[in-house]
Amino acid sequence: MMNEIGLGSPSASLKVYIQNRPPLIEYDELSSTKPMRVGEIAEIAQLTGNHWRKIFNVYAKLCFEIDPLTFSCWQHYRDELLLQNHSQHSLLFSQPPHSLVVLKNQCHENTQINIIMGKTYASELLKLTTKNAITVHWLDEHFAINKKLRLIVCPYFDYRQLSNIKITKLVALIKSLQLK
């Protein structure tokens, strides 16, 4: 199987695929999934600006709404757990089609949930897999799902595109897959 490249737990049960990386040399040179350290999210936001701060904030809001664990707010979740080694999530820069084809062909039950961030990116990726018959069912103009592959396509992690109301809808979709 192709080596996944990104940030977070290498054994994550929630994997979010994004088309770009933080524009810093350290992340351009990644060749595997690297757990983040405490304070690293704040450093990336400080060095790269608002765009990456929003992505991490939306991801933290999503994870906090799925299960707040012992955290009192999503900001603490972001700063103390998001994308760290002992978390159950990752933000992947590598493309998922190969891993989705592997998932499609596996016989055993898979518990991993895959989210492709952005309709345009998802369309590009899914075109690459047409020979492998990976399709999604569009629920509306923002969300699509393939229940068998535990795959969700959602808006980009930005406040305007993935508002709090849409985060709640995404959480419901994730939880519906967790029950399967």
Disulfide bonds with the S-S distance in Angstrom:
none
